[in-house]
Amino acid sequence: MYAKILTAYLALIISTVSVNSCASSGKPDEAKSTDSTKATETITLENKYEKDFLQETNIHNFELELFKTAAKLNKNKSFVISPVSASFTTSMAANICDSALQNRILNIFNFENIAQLNDYNRQLIDTLTKDCSDSGSEIYIGNALWLAKNKRADLSDKIKADLSHNFDAKIEYIDFSSANSLGEIKEWGKSITNGHMTPSLSNIDDYIFLLMNLFFYKGGWDNSFNEEDTKTEIFHKSDVDKKVLMMKRSDYMRYLKTDDYQAVSLNLSGNSSMTLILPDKKISTSKIISGLELSSINRIANESTSTEIQLSLPKYNISSQQSILRTLKGLEIDIKPDNFRNIVSSLRDSIVFDQLATITVNETGTAVYAETTISCILLGAYDDDTQPIVVSFDRPFLFLIRNNITNSIIIAGQYMGPE
């Protein structure tokens, strides 16, 4: 089934997602002009090739399908997943696995060879980190591969060089049974993310190898919510009403209404934006997710217009752990220990591919944390006559943050209400 979906997407050219910025004051048309200017300033002649290469890739289909498959496994639950973190880890795995799994990953991602996949990741890391450093937001991407000493865990010098060059990956042989090893890994995580993240590992005594991606992003709203306007209101869950802290903001925002949902896009620093999708009262989040395609996400970006919105949005924090291994099986990618026969000791070994992700949304902006690991284990308002559109996210809704330059899906999930 997934192969059919991918085939239908092969000819899709992903359009540039404009920066969804609106002036705090001024007419709507003036705000739209500002949006266009911001987007144009970011794309220079010098990096046009990189922009096209980063946007016109099937990895974004993979990222979206990963989110949709995870949604099926988390039906009626709040959850969050970082597709970009999962794609980094899967890309690194393609470098160290056997040819059968590597070819499957390359086919899913629609790259001709591993060099092209690695080049994509090199440019993606450079673009994401440059965008954030230029805008004042924070982003940290850490990649590492630890190999067990004395367990036939070895790789060629070329593979090590490719991982180091294209992913900035730390590669180290380590005694996982040593009492100091866990502390070394945790200290690396804290250092590479500037103190924001500490790997959640606990018992690593029986590891043969550990492949890890840490992804941290913190971005502020272009126009923050006023904390004094945040009030306790009712959130209508599917089965019961709950009280939440609801943030308020009236401003010109990018807005699109369809027969099935309303979408509001909010600008974040670092050339990213959060799109909030509120299904019609008679439509579930599951139905919206099942029909979600890149073309519909691009439609929200391209057809949204600067509209005066009276927005209500809950403050929320979601943390969830996903089995990426289980999710990938839904995409017909079955990863087994035997795929790493140049590293693992025997077929009795166990592969674990998990992600722990967290998103926090408040008045100032959002913070995203994602830890993805593969381990092999031994056993301002314009004054006119029009009335603002009232959009209250007081019932289950979807959200995703996408980088506007690369179209990478940084985080995606659904909020079903407070527990």
N, C-alpha and C positions, 0 to 999 in steps of 0.2 A: 504493500500500500504506500509506504513512504517513498519507494522508488518512483511510483507514478506521480506523487506530489512533486518530487524533485524534477522529473522530466518536464512537467508543466512549467516549472520555474526557469528552466535553463536559458530561455530567450529573454528573461526579464532583465531589463536594465534599470537598476535602482536609481531613482531620481534624487537629486540633492535635497536634503531636508533643510529648509531655511530656518534661521535662528528665530525663535518665536518671541521676539522682543517687542514690547509696546512702550511708548513713552508714558511717563506718569501724568502728563498733561498734553493737551493738543488734540486735534481732530483724528478720527480713525484713519483717514487716508494718510495723514502725516505719520501715524504710527506704523502703517504698512511700509511706507517708504524707508523708515528707519530699519525695519526688519531686513529689507533687501540690501541696504547698505552694509549692515553688519555681516551678512552672509558673504557678500562679495569681497569684503575686506579680508576675510579669512582665507579665501582661495586665491593664491597668487599663481603667476605663470610658472614659477619655479617648482611648485609642488602639484601641478595639475595632474601629472602622470600618477603620482602617489594617490591623489584623491580618487581618480577613476579606478585605480587598482584596488583600493580599499573598499569602495562602495560597490563595485560590480563584481561581487563574489558570492558564491553559494553558501558561504559560512553564515550569512545572515539568515538564510532559510533554515540552516541547522539550529541557530540560536532560537529562532521563533518556534520551530518544531519541538525543541527541548523544553521550552516554556509550556507549550500546549500539552505535551506528554506528561510533564510534571503536574499540570492542572488536573489531569484525569486521575492521577494518583493521590491528589489532595482535594478531591471534590468536597465542596461545602466547608472547607477549612481555609483560614488565612495562611498564606505561605509566600515565600519569596525565593527566587533563584537568580543567580548571576550567570546568564548565558555566556558572557564574554570570558569570565573566569574559567568556565567549563571548556570553552573552545581553546583557550591557551593550554590547558592541561591535556586535552585530547590531542592537540597539535604536537606537544612535546612527546606524548606517548607514541605518536606515529613515527618518531625518530628512533625509538628504542625497541619497537615491537618487530615481529616477523613480517615478511612481505605480504602475507594474506591479509592481516589486519591493516597494515599500512595502505594497501591498495583499496580496501573498503573505506577507510577514512578519506583518502584522496578522492575517491569516487563521490562520496557524500558531500565533501567540500567543493568538488568540481575543480580540483587542481590537477595538472598533468603529472607533476612529480613532486618529490619532497622538497626540492630546492625552491620551487615556486611557493609552496605552503610556508616554508621558513621565511622567505622574503616578505610575504604578506605579514607575518607576525612581527618581523623586525620593523617594518614601516608602521604597523599599528601601534606598537609600543612607543615608537618615536613620536607619532602624531598625538596620541592621547596624553603623554606626559608633557609635550611642548604646549598643547592647548591649555592645559591647566596651569602650568608655570607662568604662562603669559597673562592669564586672567586673574590670578590671585587665589584660585581654588586649590584644593589639594588632591593629588592622586599618587598612589604608590603601587607599583607592580613588582612583586617579588617572585622569582622562579628558582627552583632548586631541585637537584637530584642527589640523594644520598644512596650510596651503594655499600652493602655489607662487606666487611673484610672477611677473608677466608671462607667465603661461601660461593665461589665461582661467579660472583657478581662482577662482571667486567663489560666494558664497551670499547669499541675502537676509538682511536684518537680522533678520527674524523667526526664521529658522532658527538664526542665530547666537545669538539671545537664548534660544531654546528649549533649545539644547544647553548654554548657560552656566547657565541657571536649573535645569534638570532633571537635569543630569549633572555640575554643577560643572566643566564642560569648559573647558579653556584653548583659546582660538581665536586663531591667529596666522598672519599671512602671513610667509613665510620664503623665503629664497633657498637652496634645497637644495644648490646647487652651491658655496656658500660654505664655506670651511674651518671656519668657526665654527659653522655650523648644527648639525652632529652633536653638538658639545660642548654646545650650548644644550639640545638635546633630552635628552641624557643627564643634564645637570645638573637639568633639570626633574624627571626620573624619580627621581633621588636625593632631591631636596627633597620631592616629594609623598609619598614613602614613608618619610620620616624616615631616609634613608640605607640602607634595607634592599635596595633594588633599583636597578639601573642598566640602562636599556634596552640590549638586545643588538644594536642596529643597527650596521651597519658602513658600507656604501656607499649613500648616499641621493642621489647627484648627479642622477639622472634621475627623481626622484619628482615627481609632480604634486600628490598629497595624501597625507597620512598620518593615519589615525585610530587612536588607541591607547587601550587600557585596561590599567592596571597594578593588580593586586590582590594584597595581602599580608595574610596572617592568621597570627597566632601565638597559640596557646592552650595552657595547661597542663592536665594531667589534674587532676581533682578530687582524686584520690589518686595520687601519683606512684609509679612503680616504683623500687625500691631498687637503685641501681647495683651494690651488692655481690652482689645475687642474679643479675645478668646473667652467663650462662655460654655457652660455645661448645657448640652442639649441631648436630645434623644436620637439614637442611631437605631434604625429599624432592621434588625437582623432577620434572617429568613424565618426564624421560629419564635423570637422574643425581642422585645425592645430593651436597649441598654443605654446608659448614660455615657457620653463621651465629652471630651473637651474639643469644642468646635472652633477652629480658627475662621476669621472673617476678613474678607478683602473685597473692595469694590474698585474696579480698574478696567482698562481695556486689555483684553486677553484674546489669544487665538482660540476660536470657537467653531465647532461644527456640530450640526444636528442632523441625524438621519432618522429613518423610521424605527431603528432599533436602539439607538443610544445617543447620548450627548458626549462630546469630547472637549475638554479644556486643556490647553497646553501652556505650561508655565516655564519661563526661561530660567536656566541655572547657569552659574559661572562655569567656565571651562568648556564653552561651546557645546553644552548639553541642555536637554530640556526634559521635563517630566510631562507625560501625557496621561491624563486621568480620563477614564472611560466609564460613564455612568449608564448602565443598561436601562431601558424602559422598565417601568414598574412590573410589567407582565412578562419580562424576559430575564432569564437567569444569567449569571456571569458565565456559567458553563457553555451556554449556547453562543454567547459572544465569542468566547475563546475558541470554540470549535470551528467557527467560521472566519477566524482571524488569519489574514494573509499579509505578506509584505505590501501588497498593493493597497490593502485597506489602511495599513499604518501610514503609507506614503500619501494616501488620500487625505488622511487627517492633517498631515503636515502641509500638503499643497493646496487643499481646498478650504482650510480654516481661514476665517476672516477676523480682523481685529474688531472685536465687539465689546461693548460695555457689559461687564458681568458682575453680578453680586454673588460672590463665591463663598460657600461654606465648606470647609474641609477639615476632617478630624485630624488631631495630632495622633500619630500612631507609631508604634514600634513593633516590628515583626522579626522574629528570629526563627529559622527553621532549618532542619537538616534533611538533605535529599540524598538518596542513593542514585548517583549519576549512572552507576552500573545498571541499575534496574530501569532507569529512564532511557538509557541508550538501547536497551533490549527492545523497547517499544519503537525505536527507530531502526531496528534490524541491525544494530551493531552489538555483537555479543563478544565481550572481552573475557578471555580466559587466561589462566597462568601459562598455558602452553604457547600463547602468543608472545611470551617473553622468555622463550627457551634459552636464549643466550645469557639470561640473567638468573632465572629461577632454578631451584635445585631439582624439583620433581613435579609431576602432575598433581601431587597431593597438596601442593601449596594453594593458598587462597588469595584471590585478588579482591581488594576493596577499593571502590571508586566513589568517594563521598564528597559532599559539599555542605558546609555550614555557612549560611548567609544571614545577614541582618540589615534591615533598613530602618532608619529613624527619620521621621518627618515632623518638623516643628515650625515655629514662626520664622526662623532665620534661614531655613533651607533643609538640606537632607544630607545624611551620611550613610554610606554603603560599605559594608564589610563582607568579604567573601573569602573563604578558605577552601580550596579544592585540592584533594589529594588522591593519588593512586598509590596504593601500597600493596606489596606482596608479602604475605605473612606465612611463616611456617605454621604446618598445622598451626496714583493722582487722577482725578476725573475731569472729563470735558463737559462743560455746561451746555446742553442742548435740550430739545424737547422730548427726545426719545427716552424710554424707560429702560433701565438695565435688565438684562436677563438674569433671573434668579436661578442659580445652579447649586443645589445643596447635595453634597455627597453623604447623605444620611441613610444610605442603604448600601448593600454590598457593591463594590466597584473594583475595577482593574486599574493597574498603574504600570508604567514602564518608563525607564530613563534610557534615552538613546543619545549617543554622541552625534552631533549634527554634521560633523565633517566626515566621519567614517561610516555612519549608520550602525555602528556596533550597539547591540542591546546590552547595556551595562547591568541593568537589573530589571526584573519583571515579577509581577505577582498579583495577588488579589487580596483585598481586605474585606473580611466578612463581618467585622465588628469585634468589640472587645470580648474577651473570654469571660 
